[in-house]
Amino acid sequence: TAVGFGMDPDLQIDIIAELDLVNTTLGVTQVSGLHNASKAFLFQGERNILSCLILLLLGSSGESSSLSQTGYPKTRTDSPCFPCSYFELESSGLRDEIRYHYRSHGRTRTEVFPYRLADGQWHRIAVSLSASHLLLHVDCNRIYERVIDPPETNLTPESNLWLGQRNRKHGFFKGVIQDVKIIFIPNGYITQCPNLNRTCPTCSDFLSLVQGIMDLQELLAKMTAKLNYAETRLSQLEDCHCEKTCQVNGLIYRDKDSWVEDDHCRNCTCKGGAVECRRMSCPPLECPPDALPVHVDTQCCKVCRAKCIYGGKVLAEGQRVLTKSCRECRNGVLVKVTETCPPLNCSEKDHVLPENQCCSVCRGHNFCAEGHRCGENSECKNWNTKATCECKNGYLSVQGDSAYCE
């Protein structure tokens, strides 16, 4: 309510009380208002409500005045409220505007504020003037704030005050009005809306603000300590994590562990629980004239070994030749071999002597099963007297050796 608790009566003028509307009957009827703290009146006819309050206005002073006016149910046309020349507040229901008329430097000026009041609802309006500063509140909300030309305040004794309707050229105000006051204090709208934030805090407000800041600082210190503790715990948790392992041939490898697969001559790595293998890359092999590249057990890449020559035939390390006895090339020398050949389970006509060997085998013998080594991208193929490596479809031999293909 716009009662103004604890305010000096000399700093405010109650317009409705001064007009003595209780004793006025034509066009004005006392009705129930927004609240019961003051009287409300219904304006229905074309009667002008006139009162000579000009001496009261001339006798009062202050840097700010606020109009506190409540209620515009069923307004439908223009409704001026105060003298046109010096202070007039008008509501236009046709254009949904609030207009403030005043005089400055001998001329009439108007400030227009787009806002709809004629909606059949109660509204609280407060216009505050301080020098050239104009502030408009509607329903305790700051709607507009402007700097205007300096208003004239030199009211003459012939000036009059109207409430409701001034003349027939305007539309007629039809609605209920309650609590119309002129208040001569800074920020007078606070009396209408005591919960509004004031521009300048009181000492009590300032002390409450200081206490609130101190409480916030204490809360911030506690939250900072908790955050530091949480970050410490989090860093400890980051050092502990579950990793995926790889299991190969009964062995368990940790993440990012690497090993060599001898059977396939591949380098393998455990990555996130999956095994990734790549063929070992053998460097180019250039053997001297008295040596040849050969496979050696426990090694994936060929190595150079001394060659043997017998009867114009060149033998590499480990190859054999059958003369009167069996001889094998070892370190460039033919050495006699005394091994006994195993018995064969086939007829003599199906006996086949493999290349560079001394013992015969049966036709169709699986030479690849004897451990003939081929690379990852090549495959072993049996022939009548030997086994060879051939590149898989889509691969080519490396350096002319089909045991290594890319």
C-alpha positions in Angstrom: 0.0 0.0 0.0 1.0 3.6 -0.5 0.5 4.7 3.0 4.0 6.1 3.7 4.7 4.7 7.2 6.6 7.0 9.5 6.6 10.1 7.1 6.4 13.6 8.3 2.9 14.9 7.3 4.4 18.3 6.2 6.4 16.5 3.5 3.4 15.1 1.7 0.0 16.2 0.3 -2.9 13.7 0.1 -4.8 14.9 -2.9 -8.0 12.8 -2.3 -8.2 13.9 1.3 -7.8 17.6 0.4 -10.5 17.4 -2.3 -12.9 16.0 0.3 -14.4 13.6 -2.2 -16.5 11.9 0.5 -18.9 14.9 0.3 -18.9 15.0 -3.5 -21.7 12.9 -5.0 -22.1 13.9 -8.7 -20.1 11.4 -10.8 -17.9 10.2 -7.9 -18.8 7.3 -5.6 -16.8 5.8 -2.8 -16.1 2.1 -3.4 -13.8 -0.7 -2.3 -10.2 -0.2 -3.4 -7.1 -2.3 -3.6 -6.7 -2.2 0.1 -8.5 -0.8 3.2 -5.9 1.6 4.5 -7.3 4.5 2.5 -10.5 5.4 0.6 -11.1 4.7 -3.1 -13.5 6.5 -5.5 -15.2 5.5 -8.7 -15.2 8.2 -11.4 -18.1 7.7 -13.9 -19.5 11.0 -15.2 -18.1 14.1 -16.8 -17.7 16.1 -13.6 -14.4 18.0 -13.1 -13.0 17.7 -9.5 -11.5 21.1 -8.6 -9.7 22.2 -5.5 -7.6 25.3 -4.7 -4.5 23.5 -3.4 -2.1 25.9 -5.1 -1.2 27.6 -1.8 -0.2 24.2 -0.4 2.0 23.6 -3.5 3.5 27.0 -3.3 4.2 26.6 0.4 6.1 23.2 0.0 9.6 22.7 -1.2 11.9 19.7 -2.0 14.2 18.4 -4.6 11.9 15.4 -5.6 8.2 14.9 -5.8 6.5 11.6 -6.5 3.0 11.0 -7.7 1.6 7.8 -6.0 -1.5 6.8 -7.9 -3.1 3.3 -7.8 -5.9 1.8 -10.0 -7.0 2.1 -13.6 -9.7 -0.6 -14.1 -11.7 -0.3 -17.3 -10.0 2.9 -18.6 -10.6 3.3 -22.3 -9.6 6.9 -23.3 -7.4 9.7 -22.2 -7.3 10.6 -18.6 -5.2 13.6 -17.4 -4.6 13.9 -13.7 -2.8 17.2 -12.9 -2.5 20.8 -14.2 -1.6 21.0 -17.9 0.9 23.8 -17.6 3.1 22.5 -14.8 2.5 18.9 -13.9 0.0 16.8 -15.8 0.0 12.9 -16.0 -2.2 11.5 -18.7 -3.1 7.9 -19.6 -4.0 7.1 -23.2 -6.0 3.9 -23.5 -6.3 4.4 -27.3 -2.6 4.5 -27.9 -1.4 2.6 -24.9 0.8 5.5 -23.7 1.6 7.4 -20.5 2.2 11.1 -21.1 3.8 13.6 -18.9 3.1 17.3 -19.7 5.1 20.2 -18.2 6.4 23.6 -19.0 10.0 24.5 -19.7 11.4 27.9 -20.8 7.9 29.2 -21.3 6.8 26.4 -23.6 4.7 23.3 -23.0 6.6 20.0 -23.3 5.5 16.4 -23.4 7.3 13.1 -22.6 5.6 10.0 -24.0 6.1 6.5 -22.4 4.7 3.6 -24.4 2.9 1.5 -21.8 -0.6 0.0 -21.5 -2.6 0.9 -18.4 -6.2 0.4 -19.6 -6.4 -3.3 -19.0 -9.0 -3.5 -16.3 -6.4 -4.2 -13.6 -5.0 -2.2 -10.6 -1.7 -0.4 -11.2 0.6 1.6 -9.0 2.2 4.6 -10.7 5.0 6.8 -9.3 6.6 9.7 -11.2 9.7 11.1 -9.5 11.2 14.5 -10.5 14.6 15.7 -9.3 15.9 18.8 -11.3 16.0 17.5 -14.9 15.8 13.8 -13.9 12.5 12.0 -14.5 11.9 8.4 -13.2 8.7 6.4 -13.9 7.7 3.4 -11.9 4.7 1.1 -12.7 3.7 -1.6 -10.2 7.0 -1.1 -8.4 9.0 -1.7 -11.5 11.3 0.9 -13.0 9.9 1.4 -16.5 11.6 4.6 -17.8 14.4 6.9 -16.7 15.1 10.1 -18.7 16.8 13.5 -18.5 14.4 16.2 -19.6 14.4 20.0 -20.0 14.3 21.8 -16.6 10.6 22.0 -15.6 9.2 25.4 -14.4 7.9 25.4 -10.8 6.8 29.1 -10.5 3.1 28.3 -9.9 0.8 31.4 -9.8 -2.1 31.9 -7.4 -4.5 31.5 -10.4 -3.4 27.9 -10.9 -5.8 25.1 -10.3 -5.6 21.3 -9.7 -7.7 18.7 -11.3 -8.2 15.0 -10.5 -10.0 12.7 -12.9 -11.0 14.9 -16.0 -9.9 18.4 -17.0 -12.1 19.3 -20.0 -14.4 17.9 -22.8 -11.7 17.9 -25.5 -10.2 14.8 -23.9 -11.8 11.4 -23.3 -13.3 10.7 -19.9 -11.7 8.7 -17.2 -13.9 5.9 -15.9 -12.4 3.8 -13.2 -11.3 3.7 -9.5 -8.6 5.9 -8.0 -6.9 5.4 -4.7 -3.9 6.9 -2.9 -3.0 10.1 -4.8 -0.2 11.9 -3.1 2.5 14.4 -3.7 5.6 13.6 -1.6 8.5 16.1 -1.2 11.4 13.8 -0.3 14.1 12.1 -2.5 13.1 8.7 -3.9 9.5 9.2 -2.7 8.4 6.1 -4.6 9.8 4.1 -1.7 6.7 5.0 0.3 4.6 3.3 -2.3 7.0 0.3 -2.8 9.0 -0.1 0.5 10.6 -3.3 -0.8 12.3 -1.5 -3.7 16.1 -1.1 -3.6 17.0 2.4 -2.7 19.7 4.3 -4.5 21.6 5.2 -1.3 21.8 2.5 1.4 21.2 3.4 5.0 23.8 2.7 7.7 21.8 -0.5 8.6 21.9 -1.5 5.0 25.6 -0.9 4.8 26.3 -2.9 8.0 24.2 -5.8 6.6 26.1 -5.6 3.4 29.5 -5.7 5.2 28.3 -8.6 7.3 27.2 -10.4 4.1 30.6 -9.8 2.5 32.4 -11.2 5.5 30.1 -14.3 5.5 30.8 -14.8 1.8 34.6 -14.5 2.4 34.4 -17.1 5.1 32.4 -19.4 2.8 34.8 -18.8 0.0 37.8 -19.8 2.3 36.0 -23.0 3.3 35.1 -23.9 -0.3 38.7 -23.1 -1.4 40.1 -25.5 1.2 37.6 -28.2 0.1 38.5 -27.7 -3.5 42.2 -28.0 -2.8 41.6 -31.3 -0.9 39.4 -32.6 -3.7 42.1 -31.7 -6.3 44.7 -33.6 -4.3 42.5 -36.7 -4.0 41.7 -36.5 -7.8 45.4 -36.3 -8.7 46.0 -39.5 -6.6 43.1 -41.2 -8.4 44.6 -40.3 -11.8 47.8 -42.2 -10.9 45.7 -45.4 -10.3 43.9 -46.8 -13.2 42.8 -50.2 -14.7 44.8 -51.2 -17.8 43.9 -53.8 -20.4 46.4 -56.7 -20.8 47.1 -59.1 -23.7 47.4 -62.9 -23.3 49.5 -64.7 -25.9 50.4 -68.4 -25.7 49.8 -68.4 -22.0 51.8 -65.3 -21.3 50.3 -62.0 -20.1 51.7 -58.7 -21.5 50.9 -55.3 -20.0 49.6 -52.4 -22.0 52.4 -51.1 -24.4 54.6 -54.1 -23.8 56.4 -55.3 -26.9 57.9 -58.8 -27.8 59.2 -60.7 -30.8 57.2 -63.6 -32.3 60.0 -66.0 -33.4 57.7 -68.3 -35.3 56.5 -65.6 -37.6 59.4 -63.1 -37.3 57.1 -60.3 -36.2 57.4 -57.4 -33.6 54.2 -57.3 -31.5 52.8 -54.7 -29.1 49.9 -54.8 -26.6 47.7 -51.8 -27.2 44.5 -51.4 -25.1 44.0 -55.2 -24.8 44.6 -55.9 -28.5 47.8 -57.4 -30.0 49.3 -55.5 -33.0 52.1 -57.2 -34.9 54.3 -56.1 -37.8 56.7 -58.1 -39.8 60.3 -57.6 -38.9 62.1 -55.5 -41.5 65.3 -57.2 -42.7 68.1 -54.9 -43.9 69.5 -55.4 -47.4 72.0 -58.2 -47.3 75.2 -58.0 -49.5 77.3 -61.1 -49.1 81.0 -61.3 -50.3 81.8 -63.4 -53.4 82.7 -66.5 -51.2 79.5 -66.5 -49.2 75.7 -66.9 -49.7 72.7 -65.7 -47.8 71.1 -68.6 -45.8 68.5 -69.1 -43.0 69.9 -69.8 -39.5 68.0 -71.2 -36.6 66.8 -68.6 -34.0 67.2 -65.8 -36.5 64.4 -64.4 -38.8 66.7 -62.6 -41.3 69.1 -64.4 -43.6 72.8 -64.2 -42.8 75.9 -64.6 -45.0 77.7 -68.0 -44.7 80.7 -69.4 -46.6 79.8 -71.4 -49.7 81.2 -74.7 -51.0 82.0 -75.7 -54.6 82.0 -79.3 -55.8 82.3 -80.3 -59.4 81.2 -76.9 -60.6 78.1 -77.0 -58.3 77.7 -74.2 -55.7 76.4 -75.3 -52.3 75.3 -73.0 -49.5 75.7 -73.6 -45.8 73.8 -76.7 -44.7 73.3 -78.1 -48.2 74.4 -81.6 -49.0 75.8 -83.5 -52.0 75.8 -87.3 -52.6 79.1 -88.7 -53.9 80.5 -92.0 -52.8 79.3 -90.8 -49.4 77.2 -87.9 -48.1 78.9 -84.6 -47.6 77.5 -81.3 -46.2 78.8 -77.8 -46.6 79.9 -76.3 -43.3 81.8 -73.1 -43.0 82.9 -73.4 -46.7 84.2 -77.0 -46.3 82.5 -80.2 -47.4 82.3 -82.4 -44.4 81.4 -86.2 -44.5 78.0 -87.0 -42.9 77.6 -90.5 -41.4 73.9 -90.3 -40.7 71.8 -93.3 -41.7 68.9 -92.7 -44.1 65.5 -93.7 -42.7 63.5 -96.5 -44.4 60.9 -95.5 -47.0 57.4 -96.8 -47.1 57.1 -96.8 -50.9 58.3 -98.7 -54.0 61.7 -98.0 -55.4 60.3 -96.4 -58.5 58.6 -93.8 -56.3 61.9 -92.8 -54.6 62.9 -89.2 -55.2 66.2 -87.6 -54.3 65.6 -84.0 -53.0 67.9 -81.2 -54.1 71.0 -80.7 -52.0 70.1 -83.8 -49.9 71.6 -87.3 -49.6 68.6 -89.3 -48.5 65.8 -90.1 -50.9 62.1 -89.5 -50.0 58.8 -90.9 -51.4 57.2 -89.0 -54.2 54.8 -86.4 -52.9 56.9 -85.7 -49.8 55.8 -82.6 -47.7 59.0 -80.6 -47.7 57.2 -77.6 -46.1 56.6 -79.7 -43.0 60.3 -80.0 -42.5 60.4 -76.3 -41.3 61.0 -74.4 -44.5 60.7 -70.8 -43.4 58.7 -68.3 -45.3 57.8 -64.7 -44.3 54.4 -63.4 -43.1 53.3 -62.4 -46.5 54.6 -65.5 -48.4 53.6 -69.1 -48.3 55.5 -72.4 -48.7 54.8 -74.5 -51.8 55.9 -78.1 -52.4 57.5 -79.3 -55.6 58.8 -82.8 -56.6 62.3 -82.4 -55.1 62.1 -79.2 -53.0 60.0 -76.5 -51.3 59.9 -72.9 -52.3 58.4 -69.6 -50.9 55.9 -67.7 -53.0 54.4 -64.3 -52.4 50.7 -64.2 -51.6 48.4 -62.6 -54.1 48.8 -58.8 -54.1 52.4 -58.9 -52.6 55.8 -58.6 -54.3 59.1 -60.1 -53.2 61.7 -57.9 -51.4 65.1 -57.8 -53.1 64.2 -60.8 -55.2 63.7 -63.2 -52.3 60.2 -64.6 -52.1 60.6 -65.4 -48.5 60.1 -61.7 -47.8 57.1 -60.1 -49.5 55.4 -56.7 -49.3 
